[in-house]
Amino acid sequence: MFTPSIIICITISLLTIIGYLSNKLPMGVVAMLSLIAFYLTKCINTTDAMSYFGNQNLWLCVCMFICSAGFTRTQFVKNLAKKVNQLAKGSARKIFFGYMILGVILCQFIGQAVAEFSIVAPLLGASMDEIGVKRSKVMYPLVVALLATMAWLPMGAAYSFPMQVNSMFETFGITGFSMTVLNDMILRTPGIILVLIYVVTVGFNLAPDTPPVAINASEIVSKNDSEEKLPAFQEKCGYVIFFGTCFALLISGKIGVDPWLISLAGAVLMVLCGVIKGKQINDALPVSYFAVFAGALAMGGALTNTGAADLIGNMIATMANSVNSTVGVYFIIFIVTFLVTQFMLNGAVMWSLMPVILATVKVMGVNPIGAAVIIHIAATAAYSTPMSCPAIPLAMAAGGYDFKSVFKQSIIPSILMCVAGVLWISFMYPIF
């Protein structure tokens, strides 16, 4: 039944999604306006509103961003890149494969496609220039590989998504289920493997030999090139602290220490040892991302408090039951998420749609992990437009691509990710 509070809550939620889609205001501003609106209309109370900013998973992410920023100031990346050039022996495909692996490794630590691309792209581009191969052959395949593998393996950055999803579970009162980093990795792996094979083989071949538009290589700047080298002691501290933090996160359950506390300790040590300083910390923290996450929690809380979540969940569940197919339900979730994420930043899509989908699976009484990961897979398939992810415009500038070229190259990896993800998760977490 549509009560006044439910109507108000749904209206604010729709306006929030429209605000994200319109791109008229920064995502963080839209998220905060949404939270304020929910509070003023009594969809959430003061305690709820403040708790979203104190969420331990949010602070886990904040501290890991600081740790990652400290790690990027070390010479680890450059040293590894030198090894790649030595092993490739002048082969463009081998050079690309080596830098792709480097980028994939960084994606497990840093968890920001823009950061990884800005580090790897200049090195890859310079290697291509040296052997006389156009940058257009490699830049889009590289960014697809980075987006697909973001926070994939059970390392530091991979802990963010399961923790955030578990917070959503708590917000919706979903009990008896808890997502782990291994759940997310196992369910994403088939699609990721197919996409990596594709970009190294078919994707590399299909990339244009000549850039459709002129390349301004100066637009891609390596952060490592613009900063002075760390002193030897701080360099070693960066390695020890970062890898130590990642290892501690892996065993946090066994040692009985909360992940957010481990990441906080890592961030503090990075600062105390001088690996990263004040301005660099400010530059590293994507404040808008954290605001969007808090706003997503607020939407989830409002939908739950007003009863809108149950109402929407019942409606979508009725439609899902009419499909009467696990593959069909997961396919619908994937397609909706995938289409929306091409027109707004994928992080905002993921956290704006997550409350609605979790409300649905709660009503259906099924394990919510499969649906949550489907959203994750679809949101990371942000390959087709420059609006989907900030890394795509960077790749377009680095490779000299126009919109048509990017869209054309995105079709096959998107299909691979959809088919592999839907079929595998349908097998692992059947709904019917």
C-alpha positions in Angstrom: 0.0 0.0 0.0 1.3 3.4 -1.0 1.4 5.5 2.2 2.4 9.2 2.2 5.9 8.3 3.6 6.4 5.6 1.0 5.5 8.0 -1.8 7.9 10.6 -0.4 10.7 8.1 0.0 10.3 6.7 -3.5 10.1 10.2 -5.0 13.3 11.3 -3.3 15.0 8.0 -4.5 13.9 8.6 -8.1 15.0 12.2 -8.0 18.4 11.0 -6.6 18.8 8.6 -9.5 17.8 11.3 -12.0 20.3 13.7 -10.3 23.0 11.1 -10.9 22.0 10.6 -14.5 21.6 14.2 -15.4 25.2 15.0 -14.3 24.2 18.6 -13.6 25.6 18.5 -10.1 28.6 16.5 -8.7 27.6 13.1 -7.5 28.7 13.9 -4.0 26.4 16.9 -3.9 23.5 14.9 -5.2 24.1 12.2 -2.6 24.2 14.7 0.3 21.1 16.5 -0.9 19.4 13.1 -1.0 20.5 12.4 2.5 19.3 15.8 3.7 15.9 15.3 2.0 15.4 11.9 3.6 16.2 13.4 7.0 13.9 16.5 6.6 11.0 14.2 5.5 11.6 11.9 8.5 12.5 8.9 6.3 15.6 8.6 8.5 16.3 10.0 11.9 19.4 11.8 13.3 21.0 8.7 14.6 20.6 7.0 11.2 22.0 9.9 9.3 25.1 10.3 11.4 25.8 6.5 11.5 26.3 6.4 7.7 29.3 8.7 8.1 30.7 6.6 10.9 30.3 3.3 9.1 33.4 1.2 9.7 33.4 0.0 6.1 33.5 3.6 4.9 36.5 4.3 7.0 38.2 1.1 5.9 38.0 2.6 2.3 39.3 6.0 3.4 42.3 4.5 5.1 43.1 2.1 2.2 43.1 5.0 -0.2 45.7 6.7 2.0 47.8 3.5 2.1 47.5 3.1 -1.6 48.5 6.7 -2.3 51.6 6.1 -0.2 52.4 3.0 -2.1 52.2 4.8 -5.5 55.0 7.2 -4.4 57.4 4.3 -4.2 59.5 3.1 -7.2 57.8 -0.3 -7.2 55.9 0.4 -10.4 58.8 1.7 -12.4 61.1 -1.1 -11.3 58.5 -3.7 -12.3 58.0 -2.0 -15.7 61.7 -2.3 -16.4 61.5 -6.0 -16.0 58.6 -6.1 -18.4 60.6 -4.4 -21.2 63.5 -6.8 -20.7 61.3 -9.9 -21.0 59.2 -8.7 -24.0 62.2 -8.4 -26.4 60.5 -6.0 -28.8 57.1 -7.8 -29.3 54.2 -5.4 -29.1 51.8 -8.1 -27.9 54.2 -9.3 -25.2 54.9 -5.7 -24.1 51.1 -5.1 -23.9 50.6 -8.3 -22.0 53.4 -7.4 -19.5 52.0 -3.9 -18.8 48.5 -5.4 -18.6 49.6 -7.7 -15.9 51.3 -4.8 -14.2 48.1 -2.9 -14.3 46.1 -5.8 -13.0 48.5 -6.2 -10.1 48.0 -2.5 -9.3 44.3 -2.8 -9.5 44.4 -5.3 -6.6 46.2 -2.8 -4.4 44.9 0.6 -5.4 41.4 0.0 -6.6 41.1 3.1 -8.8 41.0 2.7 -12.6 42.1 6.3 -13.2 45.1 5.9 -10.9 46.3 2.7 -12.4 45.8 3.9 -16.0 47.6 7.1 -15.3 50.6 5.1 -14.0 50.7 2.3 -16.6 49.6 4.2 -19.8 52.6 6.5 -20.1 55.0 3.6 -19.7 53.1 1.4 -22.2 52.8 4.3 -24.6 56.5 5.1 -24.5 57.3 1.4 -25.1 54.9 1.4 -28.2 56.5 4.6 -29.5 59.9 3.0 -29.2 59.0 0.0 -31.4 56.9 2.0 -33.9 53.4 0.7 -32.9 50.5 3.2 -32.6 49.2 3.8 -29.1 45.7 3.2 -30.5 46.5 -0.6 -30.6 46.8 -0.9 -26.8 45.1 1.9 -24.8 41.5 0.7 -25.0 42.4 -3.0 -24.4 44.4 -1.8 -21.4 41.6 0.2 -19.8 39.1 -2.7 -20.4 41.5 -5.1 -18.6 41.9 -2.6 -15.7 38.1 -2.1 -15.3 37.3 -5.8 -15.5 39.9 -6.8 -12.8 39.5 -3.9 -10.4 39.9 -5.3 -6.8 39.5 -8.9 -8.1 42.0 -10.9 -6.1 41.8 -11.1 -2.2 44.1 -8.2 -1.5 43.7 -4.8 0.1 41.3 -3.0 -2.3 39.1 -6.1 -2.8 37.8 -5.8 0.8 35.9 -2.7 0.1 33.0 -4.1 -1.9 32.1 -7.1 0.4 32.3 -4.8 3.5 30.0 -2.3 1.9 27.5 -4.9 0.7 27.4 -6.4 4.3 26.6 -2.9 5.5 23.7 -2.9 3.1 22.6 -6.3 4.4 22.5 -4.9 7.9 20.6 -1.8 6.8 17.9 -4.0 5.2 17.8 -6.4 8.0 19.0 -9.3 5.8 20.3 -11.8 8.3 22.0 -15.2 7.9 24.1 -14.0 4.9 27.6 -12.4 4.8 29.7 -11.8 1.7 33.4 -12.4 1.8 36.1 -11.3 -0.6 36.4 -14.9 -1.8 32.7 -14.9 -2.8 33.2 -11.8 -5.0 36.4 -13.2 -6.5 35.0 -16.6 -7.4 31.8 -15.3 -8.9 33.6 -12.7 -11.0 36.5 -14.9 -12.2 35.0 -16.7 -15.3 34.0 -13.4 -16.9 37.3 -11.7 -16.0 39.4 -14.6 -17.5 37.4 -14.4 -20.7 37.9 -10.7 -21.0 41.6 -10.9 -20.3 42.0 -13.5 -23.0 40.0 -11.4 -25.3 42.0 -8.1 -24.9 45.3 -9.9 -25.4 44.1 -11.7 -28.6 41.1 -10.5 -30.4 40.9 -7.1 -28.7 44.5 -6.3 -29.6 43.9 -7.3 -33.2 40.6 -5.3 -33.5 42.1 -2.1 -32.0 42.7 0.5 -34.8 46.1 0.6 -36.3 45.8 4.4 -36.8 44.2 6.7 -34.2 40.8 8.1 -35.4 41.7 11.4 -33.9 45.0 13.2 -33.0 46.7 12.1 -29.9 47.8 14.5 -27.3 50.2 12.4 -25.3 50.8 15.1 -22.8 47.3 14.6 -21.4 48.4 11.4 -19.8 50.8 12.1 -17.0 52.4 9.6 -14.7 52.2 10.7 -11.1 55.5 9.0 -10.4 57.2 11.1 -13.0 56.0 14.3 -11.5 57.2 13.5 -8.0 60.6 13.3 -6.4 61.9 9.9 -5.4 61.4 8.9 -1.8 64.5 8.6 0.4 65.7 5.0 0.8 64.2 4.6 4.3 60.8 5.9 3.3 60.9 3.8 0.2 61.3 0.6 2.3 58.7 1.8 4.7 56.2 2.2 1.9 56.8 -1.4 0.8 56.6 -2.9 4.3 53.6 -0.9 5.5 51.5 -1.4 2.4 52.2 -5.1 1.9 52.0 -5.6 5.7 48.6 -4.0 5.7 47.3 -6.1 2.9 48.5 -9.3 4.6 47.0 -8.3 7.9 43.6 -7.7 6.1 43.8 -11.2 4.7 44.2 -12.8 8.1 42.0 -10.2 10.1 39.4 -12.9 10.9 42.1 -15.2 12.4 43.8 -12.6 14.5 40.5 -11.0 15.7 41.2 -7.4 14.6 38.6 -5.4 12.7 39.7 -4.6 9.1 39.0 -0.9 9.5 41.4 -0.8 12.4 44.1 -2.5 10.4 43.7 -0.1 7.5 43.7 2.8 9.9 47.0 1.6 11.4 48.5 1.3 7.9 47.4 4.8 7.0 48.8 6.3 10.2 52.1 4.5 9.7 52.3 5.8 6.1 52.0 9.4 7.5 54.3 8.9 10.5 57.1 7.5 8.4 56.8 10.3 5.9 55.8 8.2 2.9 52.8 10.5 2.3 52.1 14.0 3.5 49.1 16.3 3.9 48.5 17.6 0.4 49.1 14.2 -1.1 46.5 12.7 1.3 44.0 15.4 0.2 44.6 14.7 -3.4 44.3 10.9 -2.9 40.9 10.9 -1.2 37.9 10.9 -3.6 35.5 12.7 -1.2 32.7 12.5 -3.7 32.9 8.7 -3.7 32.5 8.5 0.0 29.6 10.9 -0.1 27.9 8.6 -2.7 28.4 5.6 -0.5 27.0 7.4 2.5 24.1 8.5 0.4 23.5 4.9 -0.8 23.3 3.8 2.9 20.8 6.6 3.5 18.6 5.5 0.6 18.7 1.9 1.9 17.8 3.1 5.4 15.0 5.3 4.2 13.5 2.6 1.9 13.6 0.1 4.8 12.2 2.5 7.5 9.2 3.7 5.4 8.3 0.2 4.1 9.1 1.3 0.6 11.7 -1.4 0.3 9.3 -4.2 1.0 6.7 -2.7 -1.4 9.2 -2.3 -4.3 10.7 -5.7 -3.5 7.2 -7.3 -3.6 6.5 -5.7 -7.0 9.9 -6.7 -8.6 9.7 -10.1 -7.0 6.3 -10.6 -8.6 7.8 -9.8 -12.0 10.8 -12.0 -11.3 8.6 -14.9 -10.3 6.7 -14.5 -13.5 10.0 -15.0 -15.3 10.5 -18.2 -13.3 14.1 -18.5 -14.4 17.3 -17.8 -12.4 19.1 -16.9 -15.6 16.3 -14.6 -16.6 16.3 -12.7 -13.2 20.0 -12.3 -13.2 20.0 -11.2 -16.8 17.5 -8.5 -16.1 19.6 -7.3 -13.1 22.7 -7.2 -15.3 21.1 -5.4 -18.3 19.5 -2.7 -16.1 22.7 -2.0 -14.3 24.9 -2.2 -17.4 22.7 0.2 -19.4 22.5 2.8 -16.7 26.2 2.7 -15.9 27.0 3.8 -19.5 25.4 7.1 -18.7 26.6 7.8 -15.2 29.7 6.9 -13.2 29.6 3.2 -12.4 30.2 3.6 -8.7 27.0 5.8 -8.4 25.1 3.2 -10.4 26.1 0.4 -8.2 25.2 2.0 -4.9 22.0 3.6 -6.2 20.7 0.3 -7.6 21.9 -1.9 -4.8 19.2 -1.0 -2.3 16.4 -1.7 -4.8 17.9 -5.1 -5.8 18.5 -6.1 -2.2 15.0 -5.2 -1.3 13.8 -7.5 -4.1 15.9 -10.5 -3.1 14.9 -10.0 0.6 11.2 -10.3 -0.3 12.0 -13.4 -2.5 13.8 -14.9 0.5 16.9 -16.0 -1.5 20.6 -15.7 -0.9 21.4 -12.0 -1.8 25.1 -12.6 -2.6 24.5 -13.6 -6.3 22.4 -10.5 -7.0 24.9 -8.2 -5.3 27.8 -9.6 -7.4 25.8 -9.4 -10.6 25.4 -5.7 -10.0 29.2 -5.5 -9.3 30.0 -7.2 -12.6 27.6 -5.1 -14.6 28.8 -1.9 -13.1 32.5 -2.7 -13.7 31.6 -3.4 -17.4 31.8 0.4 -17.9 33.5 0.2 -21.3 31.2 1.9 -23.8 31.0 5.6 -23.1 33.1 8.3 -21.6 30.4 9.0 -19.0 30.7 5.5 -17.5 34.1 5.8 -15.9 36.7 8.6 -15.7 39.3 6.2 -17.0 37.5 6.0 -20.4 38.1 9.6 -21.4 41.8 9.1 -20.4 42.0 6.1 -22.7 40.4 8.0 -25.5 42.9 10.8 -25.2 45.8 8.4 -24.9 44.7 6.2 -27.9 43.2 8.8 -30.1 39.7 7.2 -30.1 36.4 8.8 -31.0 33.1 7.8 -29.4 32.3 5.4 -32.3 35.6 3.6 -32.0 35.2 3.1 -28.2 31.6 1.8 -28.5 32.6 -0.6 -31.3 35.5 -2.1 -29.2 33.2 -2.4 -26.1 30.6 -4.8 -27.6 32.4 -8.1 -27.3 33.9 -7.7 -23.8 30.5 -6.5 -22.6 28.8 -9.6 -24.0 31.5 -11.9 -22.6 31.1 -10.4 -19.1 27.3 -10.7 -19.2 27.1 -14.3 -20.5 29.8 -15.6 -18.2 28.6 -13.7 -15.1 24.9 -14.6 -15.5 25.4 -18.3 -16.3 28.1 -18.9 -13.6 26.2 -17.1 -10.8 22.9 -18.8 -11.8 24.7 -22.1 -11.3 26.4 -21.1 -8.0 23.4 -19.2 -6.5 20.2 -20.4 -8.1 17.0 -18.5 -7.2 14.4 -21.1 -8.4 
